[in-house]
């Protein structure tokens, strides 16, 4: 069974967790409960946690998130819930993620951190494919998977395609796996720059995107136009790199400036 830590001083949240009696049936042990940042550190030093819920003041929450970002970047953060029904729903979402993180779904030798990264990428593939309908669910999943991207701030999405007359990238050596193509592109496109994380994504349908999302806790510089130019320049560098070193021909077909990652939902 999974082990939990609840950090909260809110009466409604504490009551919601107190009303849950069948923890074992849900797949969890009863949570350790602390009420502030120092209590959280003490608990994590003494007890293993598979997931943590945070419902405290903004000041305490910022300290907790900063600590987790530095010291425990792969510990899932789940929504606390203000009543019993909400709490159970969010616990089930956590359990689904934890089950996947621990599942032997690949023949590759991934550790848990690498599996979490792959789960994040899979979520973002669904997002750019138009398969994520619920913004609130998307936000909770990004927290569970400890994404560094901020879902509420402006982002850039670039669509790429092959020039006319070029051999299909998904034929021949890439035919068996979009994932292999994405890994090849990752080496040329993925980076952090000026407060953005740039990530190539290849969907199940073979669509090729470059997503630039703002990073939590980092300021972005410049206006929308200058940021778009920066991301476009980085993408063009990546295109030249994959052409030179891997013989893959790509070109930009569309550049979209998004008010937020959430705007891709629905």
N, C-alpha and C positions, 0 to 999 in steps of 0.2 A: 504493500500500500504506500501511496505517496505521502510525503510529509510537508506540512504547510507552516507558514508564518504569517500572521495577521498583525499589521502595525496600524492601530487606530485608537483614537480617543473620542470617536463619534458614537453616541448612544445608539442610534439607529443601526449602525453597522455591527456593533457589538451584540445588540439584541438579535439581529438577523442570524449571526453565527451561533449564538446561544440556542436558538430555536431548532437548529439542525441536530437531530438525534442519531440518525443512521449514517454516521460518517463512513463506517466500514463498507456499507452497501454502495456508497458513492465512490469508493476506491481510495479513500483517504483516512489517515489517522487524525484524530481531533487536533486542531492547530495549536501551536504555541501562539500566545497573544502578548504583544508588547504595545506601548502607547506612544513612543517617540523614537527619535533617531538613535539615542544612546541605548535604549532598550533593544532596538533592532540589532545593533552591533553586538551587544552582549549575547543575544539569542543565537545569532549566526555563528558566533565564536564557539558556542557550546553545542548547538544542535544543527544537524543537516536539514536543509529545506529544499524541496523540489519546486516550490512556487511561493511567491510572496504577494500579498495584497496590501495596498497602502491607502489609508483614508485618514489623513491628518491635515493640519494647517498647511498653507502654501509654503511657508518658511521651512517647516520640518520636511515636507515632501521634497523640496528642492535639495536639501542636504542628503536625504536618503537616495534620491535618484542619482545625484552626483557620485555618491559612494558606490552604489551598485554599478554605475557605468565604468568606474575605475577598477573596482575590486572583484565584481561578480557579473561580468558582461553577458553571461549565458543563463542567468537565473530568471525564469519566466516571471513576469509581473502580471497578475490577473486582477480584474475588476472586483471590488469588494462586494458590492450589492447593498442596497439600503433596506431590503426586506428578505425574508427567507426564500421566496421564489426567485428573486434576482440572484441571490447568492448561489443557489443550486445551479441555475442556468450558467453562471460564470464559472463555477467549479467544473461543470461538465465540459465547457470549452477548454479549460486548463487541462483536464484529463485527456481530451482528444489530442492536444498538442504534445503532452508528455508521452502518450502512447506512441505517437509517431516518432518522437525523438529517440525513443528506446527500441523502436522496431528494427529488425534486420531486413530493411527493404532493399538493400543493395549488396552486390558482391564486392563493392569497393570497401576498403578498410577505413571508414570514416570514424572520427571520434565525435562526441556529442556536440561540440562546438561547430564542427563542419556540417553535421546533420542540421543544426539549427540554421546555419547560413543557407543551406539548400532549401529548407522549408521557407525561409524568407523570400528567396528568389522565386520559388514556386508561387507564393502568394502574389508577388509583383507581376509575374507572368499572367496570372489570372486577371489582375487589375488592368493591365494594358490591353488585354484581350476583350475587355468589357464584360467579364464574367463575375465581377464583384458588384452586388446590388446594394448592399447595406453599408453606409459609411460608418455607423457606430460599430458594427461587427468588424469592419476593416481596421478601425482604430484599435480595437481590443486585440485583434490578432497581431498587429504590429508591436504592441506592448508585450504580448505573450512571447513573441519571437525576438524581442529585444532589438528591434530595428533601430539603427542610428538616424533614420530619416524622419523628419518632422512632417506629419501628414497635413498640417494646417497652413503651411506657407507655400509660396509660389514655387513651381517646379517647371522643368522643361522636358518635353518628350519628342525625340527625333525618330522618325520612321526611315528605315533604309531599305533599299532594294538592289537587285543586280541590274547593271546596264543592259539595255536591249541587245539581244543576240548572244549574251554570255551563257555559259553552261549553268544549269541549275545547281546551286550550292548543295541542295539536299539530294542530289543524285550522286552516284559513285561513292566516294569515300565518306560523304556525310549522310548517305541515305538511311543508315540504320539508327541515327540518333541526332535529334535536334540538340540534345544536351552536349554532345561532343562539339558541335559547331559553336554553341554558346561558350563552352570552355576555351575554345580556340580564340574567340573574339574577346573573351575576358582579359587575356594577357595584353591585348592591345588597347582596350578601351577603358577598363576599370581603373578608377583613381579617385582621390579626394583633391579638390581644388577650390580654394576661396570659399569655403563653407558649404560646398556641394559634394555629394557622392555620385559619381558617374558609373552607371552599371549597364552593360549590354544584356539584352533579354531576347531569347528565341522562343516563341510560343509553340504550342502543340501543332498549330496550323502552319508553322514555318515562317511566320512574320518575324521581322528583325527590328528591334527597337534599341535606342539608347535612352535611358531614363536618368535624369539629373535631379536628385532630390536634396533639399536643404538638410543640413545636419543639425541634430539637437545640440543646443548649447554653443553653437558657433554662429557668429554674425556673418551675413553675406554682404558683399560690397557691390556698389554700382546699382543702376536702375535696371528695369526689365530688359531694355534693349542691349545694354552692355553685357548682362549676364547671358542672354541668348547668344550673343556673338562669341562669348567665351566658350560656351558649351559646344557651339557649332565648330569653332576652331579645334577644340579637343577631339571632336568626332572626326573631323577631316584628317587630323593627325593619325587617329586610329585607322581610318580607311587606308591611308598611305602605308601604314605599318603592316597591316594584314595583306595588302597587295604585294609588298616587297618580300615579306618573310614567309607568307603562307600561300601566295598566289590566289587570294580570294578577291574578286572584284566586287565592290559595293559602291553605292552612291546614295546621297541623301534625297529622299523624295518628299519629305514633309517635316516642318518644324512647328511644334505646338507649344505655346507658352500657357501653362496651366495656373489658375489661381491657387490650386493646392492639389496634392495627390488625391484628396477626397473627391475632387471634381470628376475623377474618372469613374466613380461608382455610379451604378444605375444606368 
